[in-house]
Amino acid sequence: MVKIGNLELKHGLCLAPMAGYTDRAMRLVCRKYGAEYSVTEMVSAKAVTFGDQKTFNLARILPDEGPVSVQIFGSEPEIMAQAAYTLAKATDGVRPVAIDINMGCPVNKIFGNGEGSALMKNPELIYRITRAVSSAIDIPTTVKIRAGINQNSINAVECALAAEEGGASLICVHGRTREQMYGGLADREIIKNVKSALHIPLIANGDIVDGQSALNMLRDTGADGIAIGRGAVGNPFIFTEIISALEGREFSSPSIEERVDTALHQLKTAIEEKGERMAIPEARKQIALYLRSFHGAARIRAEINRALTYREVEKALRSALDE
Ligand SMILES: Cc1cc2nc3c(=O)[nH]c(=O)nc-3n(C[C@H](O)[C@H](O)[C@H](O)COP(=O)(O)O)c2cc1C
């Protein structure tokens, strides 16, 4: 069980934030299959303070989504606090459960600006940012970190303690260094060390791809909950699979019909939000992963890559049922 403020998550099952993926459509479909909590794609704190409408669209949460946090990135405590205050009020949509601070993004553009995982170079700044944000809002502040910057600077314990000291209510740890990006394996030992040091709940993250890897992560780290990223793309059923594993029940994989229906439902929601022109190109990479176990996947993928309308995607996907 995980507590975030007054919110209780029975299994502590979370959808990890992923830029370009965890939009409303993906969050809703993961919730349907058992995700108890999700986080938006990261948004720039600076852009929020400039009043950028695209940024507000990314951060908007609607009432049917269940508990969702908004993730911000940046490096200046005052700007982070101002953005958190604006987003926590949520004049457009429902209020987030928490404001999550990104301290793990490895990409050069963000890291080079001293944001995302670059904050892990400076635990004192982590303290100041978390303090500023948690003082500015009346909902919990949560923080997502990595193991460290590289193998020679594994300092997740120090960074997590700085965030806790600054008023964080929960820490999520992705057990890779910034240098690893998404390669290699997530280190469960470091997650376990952070869990032992903290008084607040910890969510473990990295390489959970099925029921067994979820159980292993919980067993090896003692984490209060887990967050699933890539393992949920094109596979929201992973949440049902993990709940079954936690409860010692059998899980039967969804049929091709259910995969097709789920992919189409997710696409339809994305189109309602963004329109076909934007939603279809964005959804291609997700639909490709729904096709994982299909006969004729390469042909269907090629058709979807050419498709410009919902109907064309539907026709290509439904053809899988005739294979
Ligand atoms: C395409 C992509 C986008 C991501 N975007 C974010 C993000 O916006 N914020 C964040 O904290 N982590 C982000 N992550 C990291 C994931 O939340 C997660 O920590 C990482 O993928 C490891 O978990 P997994 O093995 O379950 O995927 C992203 C990862 C991927 C692959």
The ligand as an ORCA input file, in Angstrom:
! r2SCAN-3c Opt
* xyz 0 1
  C      10.003      7.706    -24.159
  C      10.225      7.943    -22.679
  C       9.843      9.148    -22.129
  C      10.057      9.382    -20.764
  N       9.651     10.577    -20.225
  C       9.786     10.785    -18.894
  C       9.270     11.957    -18.286
  O       8.662     12.835    -18.933
  N       9.464     12.101    -16.948
  C      10.119     11.160    -16.194
  O      10.263     11.333    -14.979
  N      10.590     10.034    -16.745
  C      10.415      9.812    -18.056
  N      10.842      8.637    -18.599
  C      11.419      7.591    -17.731
  C      10.345      6.605    -17.245
  O       9.431      7.243    -16.385
  C      10.993      5.443    -16.458
  O      11.687      5.981    -15.361
  C      11.969      4.632    -17.312
  O      11.447      4.377    -18.595
  C      12.300      3.293    -16.618
  O      11.151      2.551    -16.352
  P      10.652      1.335    -17.320
  O      11.796      0.359    -17.404
  O       9.446      0.787    -16.636
  O      10.377      1.957    -18.662
  C      10.663      8.386    -19.950
  C      11.027      7.166    -20.530
  C      10.806      6.930    -21.871
  C      11.225      5.598    -22.451
*
